[in-house]
Amino acid sequence: MLASWLVSTIIVIKHWNHVTIKTGRNISNFLLILYFLAIFGTTIALSLSVEWMLWTCVAFASAINIFFIISAFRLK
């Protein structure tokens, strides 16, 4: 699972210009900030054992990650 996430992240970073062109620079930057906040929230929720916060942050991070992956793979 970690290997597939790493490969997907490399592909998104490699095609970041295409992602920002498709979605708009402001939206892409906002989603990227929201993604990092969700990852940070996940670590906080794990350390504090707050289950509702954990699953909310995981859901947001996963949705944004899937959006970036789909945008990076659809180059046309």
C-alpha positions in Angstrom: 0.0 0.0 0.0 2.8 2.4 0.8 4.6 1.5 -2.4 1.6 2.3 -4.5 1.1 5.6 -2.6 4.7 6.5 -3.2 4.5 5.8 -6.9 1.3 7.7 -7.2 2.8 10.7 -5.4 5.8 10.6 -7.7 3.5 10.7 -10.8 1.5 13.5 -9.4 4.6 15.6 -8.6 6.0 14.8 -12.1 2.8 16.0 -13.8 2.0 18.8 -11.3 1.9 21.4 -14.1 -0.8 19.4 -16.0 -2.8 19.1 -12.8 -2.7 22.8 -12.1 -3.6 23.6 -15.7 -6.7 21.3 -15.5 -8.0 22.4 -12.1 -6.6 26.0 -11.8 -3.6 27.1 -9.8 -5.7 28.5 -6.9 -7.8 25.4 -6.5 -4.8 23.0 -6.8 -2.9 25.0 -4.1 -5.9 25.1 -1.8 -6.4 21.4 -2.2 -2.7 20.8 -1.5 -2.8 22.8 1.7 -6.0 21.0 2.7 -4.3 17.7 2.0 -1.4 18.5 4.3 -3.7 19.8 7.0 -5.7 16.5 6.8 -2.4 14.5 7.1 -1.4 16.6 10.1 -4.9 16.1 11.5 -4.5 12.4 11.1 -1.3 12.3 13.1 -2.9 14.5 15.8 -6.0 12.2 16.0 -3.8 9.2 16.2 -1.8 10.6 19.1 -4.8 11.8 21.0 -7.0 8.8 20.1 -9.8 10.9 18.7 -11.6 8.5 16.3 -14.0 10.8 14.6 -11.2 13.3 13.8 -9.1 10.4 12.5 -11.7 9.1 10.1 -12.7 12.6 8.9 -9.1 13.6 8.2 -8.4 10.2 6.4 -11.5 10.7 4.3 -10.5 14.2 3.2 -6.9 13.2 2.5 -8.0 10.1 0.5 -10.5 12.1 -1.6 -7.9 14.8 -2.4 -5.2 12.2 -3.1 -7.5 10.3 -5.5 -8.5 13.6 -7.2 -4.8 14.5 -7.8 -4.0 11.0 -9.0 -6.9 11.0 -11.5 -5.9 14.5 -12.7 -2.3 13.4 -13.2 -3.1 10.3 -15.1 -5.6 12.1 -17.4 -3.0 14.1 -19.4 -5.3 15.0 -22.3 
